[in-house]
């Protein structure tokens, strides 16, 4: 095996015809013989190129609706034969097998069929067999064969041939082989994951995850960590599908926080304006309002200090008035379904602010699999898509909550789902007024949230913290009455929590003693 190996014969069989004729013409101009199949051969001929059908090479016609066309020794022998192995060369001569130096294949559009919701039978027909088999064969024999599976690598291939007088280098073939195996791996992952869902296997014996590189990031959470952003091919509205209108590239932390912000604001749908401000993956303010600008202002007033340099998510089209308010402080990212020209013009003066639009909100109730790496493996679970309605609430105290309290309790509960545990959220009139997140003790979260409200009251010149007359959500049960008592001391009048503690009665008694209303949800929202 030598470093450089010439490309004299190419087999081209692609589902995505983008750039096909240009590639074919470029290869033909370099004296490369073209072999092809079906629609690819037709497209090349229609472009005036001389193409030899694979069926002429194998002596067998395409059959079984195209299922069988390249699965033949004259194809795979041409891809797999070691050119410097005398026995392989002798076998090629004996069986009239011509070498194939370049394989250009992209696969049946299985992922596209999945994205458009194709039925089971159509999904099966979109599982490619011959393509992956050829790709794996050619990539294995990268000592001699160049494998190209992505349209975006056509120019790199032609550049390589030009640089090496019609040959490819071993390093280039290695790189293409790695890309090829990653492609077949991702393809098989998509098929196996779809089939597991289709047949109701929540915990298949083997679970495979795959993604396509969307962006190489400058660093990860910290400058000494390498990082990249991969897309999984799904169409869920969010950072991966968003259009960035301005600003520098998103960082690792930007992407993580923006995703958290948009998933949270999506809980409120599009009926009424809502805003979520996120810092370090936790909300520092969430609110609804009569207008988007009002929703932003009320969210900002929950914790103005933490909002500086935060991520803002909106559930409706960003307008000029809201953009004007947001532009008053430094903000890293704003994400919304759409943005008006007026809003874009306001932000144009803020070169460091990134504006993303997605066209839609993600569906909070979607069934999605999430995963997290641990030493030696992955933890896999369904996304927390749990939701509570008024009918699900169980009043456990002597006092019934008022209608306004119920409205705020449900608002607080939606926010609690997106706050790191232990989570405590004070809400008043459709806006968070105190958030306690990520503490080891629930009572500490309760105190921190109340203290933040006190600090904001002082900063805003209020007579009393907004926790006075608020409601409180706890993502999990109160193990003792101390957390509830702290919330009552901060001025809370109603509590929403899952219930289920051995000391529930103690907590209920404490609520009754203080005239609080309390409801149980029967659902927990831990977020670690």
C-alpha positions in Angstrom: 0.0 0.0 0.0 1.3 3.4 -0.9 0.2 6.8 0.5 -1.2 8.0 -2.8 -3.6 5.9 -4.8 -5.3 6.9 -8.1 -9.0 7.2 -8.7 -9.7 5.5 -12.0 -13.2 4.0 -11.4 -16.0 5.4 -9.3 -19.3 3.9 -8.2 -22.0 6.6 -7.5 -25.4 5.7 -6.0 -27.1 8.5 -4.1 -30.6 9.3 -2.8 -29.7 13.0 -2.4 -28.9 14.2 -5.9 -27.6 17.6 -4.7 -24.4 18.4 -6.6 -24.5 15.0 -8.4 -24.1 16.2 -12.0 -21.4 18.7 -11.1 -19.5 15.9 -9.3 -20.0 13.5 -12.2 -18.7 16.0 -14.7 -15.7 16.9 -12.6 -14.8 13.2 -12.2 -15.3 12.5 -15.9 -13.1 15.4 -16.8 -10.4 13.8 -14.8 -10.7 10.5 -16.7 -12.6 8.6 -14.0 -14.9 5.8 -15.3 -18.4 6.2 -13.8 -20.5 3.3 -12.6 -24.0 4.0 -11.2 -27.5 2.7 -10.4 -31.1 3.6 -11.0 -31.9 7.3 -10.6 -28.3 8.3 -10.1 -27.3 6.8 -13.5 -30.3 8.5 -15.2 -29.4 11.9 -13.7 -25.8 11.5 -14.9 -26.8 10.5 -18.4 -29.3 13.3 -18.6 -26.3 15.6 -17.9 -24.6 14.1 -21.0 -22.2 11.8 -19.2 -21.2 8.3 -20.1 -22.2 6.0 -17.3 -22.0 2.2 -17.0 -24.9 0.5 -15.1 -23.9 -1.6 -12.2 -26.3 -4.2 -13.6 -24.0 -4.5 -16.7 -21.1 -5.1 -14.4 -22.8 -7.7 -12.2 -24.7 -9.4 -15.0 -27.8 -9.2 -12.9 -30.6 -6.7 -13.2 -31.9 -4.6 -10.4 -34.7 -6.6 -8.8 -37.2 -6.7 -6.0 -38.1 -3.1 -6.4 -34.5 -2.1 -6.2 -33.8 -4.0 -3.0 -31.2 -6.0 -4.7 -28.8 -4.3 -7.1 -25.3 -3.8 -5.5 -25.2 -6.9 -3.3 -22.9 -8.8 -5.6 -19.3 -10.1 -5.5 -18.4 -7.9 -8.5 -19.3 -4.8 -6.5 -18.0 -5.9 -3.1 -15.0 -7.6 -4.5 -14.1 -4.4 -6.3 -14.4 -2.4 -3.1 -12.8 -4.9 -0.7 -9.9 -6.3 -2.8 -6.4 -5.5 -1.4 -4.5 -4.2 -4.5 -1.2 -5.2 -3.0 -2.3 -8.8 -2.2 -1.4 -11.2 -5.0 -4.2 -13.6 -4.0 -6.7 -10.9 -4.1 -5.5 -9.6 -7.5 -5.5 -13.2 -8.9 -9.1 -13.6 -7.7 -10.1 -10.3 -9.4 -8.5 -11.5 -12.6 -10.1 -14.9 -12.4 -13.6 -13.6 -11.8 -13.4 -10.5 -13.9 -13.8 -8.1 -11.0 -12.7 -4.6 -11.7 -11.4 -2.5 -8.8 -13.6 0.4 -7.5 -11.4 3.2 -6.3 -14.1 5.7 -5.2 -17.5 5.1 -3.7 -19.9 8.0 -3.5 -23.1 6.9 -1.6 -25.7 8.6 0.5 -28.5 6.6 2.0 -32.2 6.2 1.7 -33.8 9.2 3.5 -34.8 7.3 6.6 -34.4 10.3 9.0 -36.5 12.5 6.7 -39.3 9.9 6.6 -39.2 9.7 10.4 -39.4 13.5 10.6 -42.5 13.7 8.5 -44.2 11.0 10.5 -44.2 8.2 7.9 -46.1 5.0 8.8 -44.5 1.7 9.7 -44.5 0.3 6.2 -42.9 3.4 4.7 -40.3 3.5 7.4 -39.3 -0.1 6.6 -39.0 0.7 2.9 -36.7 3.6 3.8 -34.2 1.4 5.5 -31.2 1.2 3.2 -29.3 -2.2 2.9 -27.0 -2.0 0.0 -25.8 1.5 0.7 -24.5 0.8 4.2 -23.0 -2.5 3.1 -21.0 -0.8 0.3 -20.0 2.1 2.6 -18.7 -0.3 5.3 -16.8 -2.3 2.7 -15.2 0.7 1.0 -14.3 2.3 4.3 -12.7 -0.9 5.6 -10.5 -0.9 2.5 -9.5 2.7 2.9 -5.9 1.7 2.2 -7.0 1.9 -1.5 -10.6 3.1 -1.7 -12.0 6.6 -1.0 -15.5 6.7 0.5 -17.6 9.8 0.3 -21.0 9.8 2.0 -21.8 13.6 2.4 -22.5 16.1 -0.3 -20.5 18.7 1.6 -17.4 16.6 1.0 -17.6 16.7 -2.8 -15.5 19.8 -3.1 -12.9 18.4 -0.6 -12.7 15.3 -2.8 -12.1 17.2 -6.0 -9.6 19.4 -4.2 -7.7 16.3 -3.1 -7.7 14.9 -6.6 -6.4 18.2 -8.0 -3.7 18.5 -5.4 -2.4 14.9 -6.0 -2.7 14.5 -9.8 -5.9 12.4 -9.7 -4.9 10.5 -6.5 -6.0 10.6 -2.9 -3.7 10.5 0.1 -4.0 7.9 2.8 -4.7 10.6 5.4 -7.7 11.8 3.3 -9.0 8.3 2.8 -8.7 7.7 6.6 -10.7 10.8 7.3 -13.4 9.9 4.8 -13.6 6.3 6.2 -14.1 7.7 9.7 -16.9 10.0 8.4 -18.4 7.0 6.6 -18.5 4.8 9.6 -20.0 7.6 11.7 -22.7 8.0 9.1 -23.7 4.3 9.0 -23.5 4.3 12.8 -25.9 7.2 13.1 -28.2 5.7 10.5 -28.4 2.4 12.3 -29.0 4.3 15.6 -31.9 6.2 14.0 -33.4 2.9 12.7 -32.9 1.0 16.0 -34.3 3.9 18.1 -37.3 4.3 15.9 -38.0 0.6 15.9 -37.7 0.4 19.7 -40.4 3.1 20.0 -42.6 1.5 17.3 -42.7 -1.8 19.1 -43.0 -0.3 22.6 -39.6 -1.1 23.9 -38.8 1.5 26.5 -35.6 -0.1 27.6 -34.1 -1.9 24.6 -31.1 -4.1 25.3 -28.8 -1.7 23.4 -29.4 2.0 23.2 -27.5 4.1 20.6 -27.3 7.9 20.4 -26.0 9.8 17.4 -25.7 13.3 16.2 -24.3 15.5 13.4 -21.8 18.2 14.2 -23.5 21.6 14.0 -20.8 23.7 15.6 -17.3 23.4 17.0 -17.4 25.5 20.2 -14.5 27.6 21.4 -14.6 25.7 24.7 -17.0 24.0 27.1 -18.3 25.2 30.5 -14.8 26.4 31.2 -12.0 27.5 28.8 -9.9 24.4 29.5 -12.7 22.1 28.2 -13.1 21.2 24.6 -16.7 21.2 23.3 -19.0 20.9 20.3 -22.7 21.1 19.5 -24.3 18.1 17.7 -27.8 18.0 16.3 -29.9 14.8 16.6 -31.9 15.4 13.5 -35.2 16.0 15.3 -37.4 19.0 14.3 -38.3 20.1 17.9 -38.3 23.9 17.9 -35.4 25.3 19.9 -31.7 26.1 19.6 -30.9 23.5 17.1 -33.6 24.7 14.7 -33.3 28.4 15.3 -32.1 31.1 12.9 -29.5 33.4 14.5 -30.0 36.9 13.2 -27.0 38.6 14.9 -24.3 38.3 17.4 -21.2 36.1 17.8 -21.4 32.4 17.9 -23.2 30.8 20.8 -21.1 29.3 23.5 -21.6 26.0 25.3 -23.2 27.7 28.2 -25.3 29.9 25.9 -26.8 26.8 24.2 -27.5 25.1 27.5 -29.1 28.1 29.1 -31.1 29.1 26.0 -32.5 25.6 25.7 -33.6 25.7 29.4 -35.2 29.2 28.9 -37.1 28.2 25.8 -38.4 24.9 27.2 -39.6 26.8 30.3 -41.5 29.6 28.4 -43.1 27.0 26.2 -45.0 25.7 29.3 -47.2 28.8 28.9 -48.2 28.3 25.3 -48.9 31.4 23.1 -52.3 32.5 24.4 -50.9 35.2 26.8 -47.5 36.9 26.7 -44.9 35.3 28.9 -41.2 35.7 29.5 -38.5 33.6 31.2 -35.1 34.9 32.2 -32.5 32.3 32.8 -29.1 32.4 34.5 -26.9 29.2 34.8 -29.9 27.0 33.6 -32.1 28.3 36.4 -34.9 30.9 36.1 -34.2 34.2 37.9 -37.6 35.6 36.7 -40.7 34.3 35.0 -43.9 36.3 34.4 -47.0 36.8 32.2 -48.4 40.1 31.3 -50.9 42.0 29.2 -48.1 42.7 26.7 -44.7 41.0 26.1 -43.0 44.1 27.4 -45.0 43.9 30.6 -44.2 40.2 30.9 -40.5 41.0 30.5 -40.6 43.9 33.0 -42.3 41.7 35.6 -39.9 38.9 35.1 -36.9 41.3 35.4 -38.3 42.6 38.7 -38.0 39.2 40.3 -34.2 39.4 40.4 -32.7 42.3 38.5 -29.2 41.5 39.6 -29.1 37.9 38.3 -30.9 39.0 35.1 -27.8 40.9 34.0 -26.0 38.8 31.3 -28.9 36.3 31.3 -30.9 34.5 28.6 -34.4 35.7 27.7 -37.0 33.5 26.2 -40.4 34.8 24.9 -43.4 32.9 23.9 -44.7 35.3 21.3 -43.2 37.5 18.5 -40.7 39.9 19.9 -41.8 43.4 19.2 -40.0 46.7 19.1 -41.3 47.9 22.5 -40.1 44.7 24.3 -36.8 44.9 22.5 -36.3 48.5 23.7 -36.8 47.3 27.3 -34.5 44.3 26.9 -31.8 46.5 25.4 -31.5 48.6 28.5 -29.2 45.9 30.2 -26.6 43.5 28.9 -28.3 40.2 27.7 -26.5 37.3 26.2 -29.3 35.7 24.1 -32.9 36.4 23.3 -34.9 33.6 21.8 -38.5 33.9 20.5 -40.7 32.2 17.9 -40.4 35.4 15.7 -39.2 38.9 15.8 -40.5 42.1 14.0 -38.3 44.2 11.9 -38.5 46.9 14.5 -37.2 44.6 17.2 -34.3 43.5 14.9 -33.5 47.1 14.3 -33.3 47.8 18.1 -31.0 44.9 18.7 -28.8 45.7 15.7 -27.0 48.3 17.9 -26.2 45.5 20.4 -23.5 43.6 18.5 -22.9 41.2 21.4 -26.5 40.2 21.8 -27.6 37.0 19.9 -31.1 37.0 18.6 -32.6 33.6 17.7 -36.0 32.9 16.2 -37.5 29.4 15.9 -40.8 29.7 14.1 -42.6 27.9 16.9 -42.5 26.7 20.5 -41.5 23.2 21.6 -44.4 21.1 22.8 -44.0 20.5 26.5 -46.0 17.3 26.6 -43.9 15.6 23.8 -42.5 12.2 24.6 -38.8 12.6 24.4 -35.9 10.5 25.6 -33.2 12.3 27.5 -29.8 10.9 28.6 -26.8 11.8 30.7 -23.4 10.3 30.8 -22.1 8.8 34.0 -18.9 6.8 34.5 -19.1 3.7 32.4 -22.5 4.4 31.0 -25.6 6.5 30.4 -28.7 7.3 32.4 -31.7 7.3 30.1 -35.2 8.6 31.0 -38.3 10.1 29.4 -38.3 13.9 29.5 -40.4 15.4 32.3 -43.6 16.2 30.4 -45.8 15.9 33.4 -48.5 18.5 33.7 -51.1 19.3 36.4 -54.6 20.9 35.9 -57.1 22.2 38.5 -58.8 18.9 38.5 -55.6 17.1 39.6 -55.2 19.3 42.7 -56.2 17.9 46.1 -56.9 20.5 48.8 -55.6 19.2 52.1 -56.1 22.2 54.4 -59.1 23.6 56.2 -59.0 26.7 54.0 -59.7 26.4 50.3 -57.4 28.4 48.0 -59.0 31.4 46.3 -59.4 31.5 42.5 -56.4 33.9 42.2 -54.3 31.6 44.4 -55.2 28.6 42.3 -54.1 30.5 39.2 -50.8 31.5 40.7 -50.3 28.0 42.2 -50.5 26.4 38.7 -48.2 29.1 37.4 -45.7 28.4 40.1 -45.9 24.7 39.5 -45.0 25.1 35.8 -41.9 27.1 36.8 -40.9 24.6 39.5 -40.6 21.9 36.9 -37.7 23.9 35.4 -35.8 24.9 38.6 -33.0 22.8 39.9 -33.8 20.8 43.1 -34.4 21.6 45.8 -36.7 24.2 44.2 -38.9 26.8 45.9 -40.8 29.4 43.8 -42.8 32.3 45.2 -45.4 33.7 42.7 -47.8 36.6 42.9 -50.2 37.7 40.2 -48.6 35.6 37.5 -45.0 36.5 38.2 -42.2 34.9 40.2 -41.2 37.1 43.1 -38.6 34.8 44.6 -36.7 31.7 43.3 -34.6 29.3 45.4 -32.7 26.7 43.5 -30.3 23.9 43.9 -29.9 23.8 47.6 -29.1 20.7 49.6 -31.9 21.6 52.1 -35.4 22.6 51.0 -35.7 25.1 53.9 -32.6 26.8 52.6 -34.1 27.2 49.2 -37.2 28.7 50.9 -35.1 31.2 52.8 -32.9 32.2 49.8 -36.0 32.9 47.7 -37.5 35.0 50.4 -34.2 36.9 51.0 -34.0 37.7 47.2 -37.5 39.1 47.4 -36.4 41.3 50.3 -33.4 42.5 48.4 -35.5 43.4 45.4 -38.1 45.2 47.6 -35.3 47.4 49.0 -33.8 48.0 45.5 -37.3 49.0 44.1 -38.2 51.1 47.1 -41.2 49.0 48.1 -42.7 49.0 51.5 -42.7 45.2 51.7 -41.3 42.2 49.7 -43.6 40.9 47.0 -43.7 37.6 48.8 -46.4 39.2 51.0 -49.6 37.7 49.6 -47.8 35.3 47.3 -48.1 31.5 46.8 -45.3 29.0 46.9 -44.5 25.9 44.9 -42.2 23.2 46.1 -40.9 20.7 43.5 -41.0 17.9 46.1 -42.7 17.3 49.4 -41.7 19.2 52.5 -40.0 16.6 54.7 -40.6 18.8 57.8 -42.8 21.8 58.5 -39.9 24.2 58.7 -39.9 25.0 55.0 -43.6 25.8 55.1 -43.3 27.9 58.2 -40.5 29.9 56.6 -42.7 30.5 53.5 -45.5 31.6 55.8 -43.2 34.0 57.6 -42.2 35.5 54.2 -45.9 36.2 53.6 -47.1 33.3 51.5 -50.8 32.4 51.8 -51.0 29.2 49.7 -48.7 26.2 48.9 -48.5 23.7 46.1 -46.5 20.6 46.6 -46.6 16.9 45.7 -47.3 15.5 49.1 -46.2 12.0 50.1 -44.0 12.7 53.1 -44.2 10.6 56.3 -44.8 13.9 58.0 -47.5 15.3 55.7 -49.9 15.6 58.6 -47.3 17.7 60.5 -47.0 20.0 57.5 -50.8 20.2 57.0 -51.2 21.0 60.7 -48.6 23.8 60.4 -50.5 25.2 57.4 -53.8 25.1 59.2 -52.4 26.8 62.3 -51.3 29.7 60.0 -54.4 29.9 57.9 -52.7 28.8 54.7 -54.3 26.9 51.9 -52.4 23.9 50.6 -52.9 21.6 47.6 -51.2 18.3 46.8 -50.4 17.4 43.2 -49.3 13.8 43.6 -46.5 14.6 41.1 -42.9 15.4 41.8 -40.6 17.6 39.6 -37.1 16.8 40.7 -34.5 18.4 38.3 -30.9 17.5 38.9 
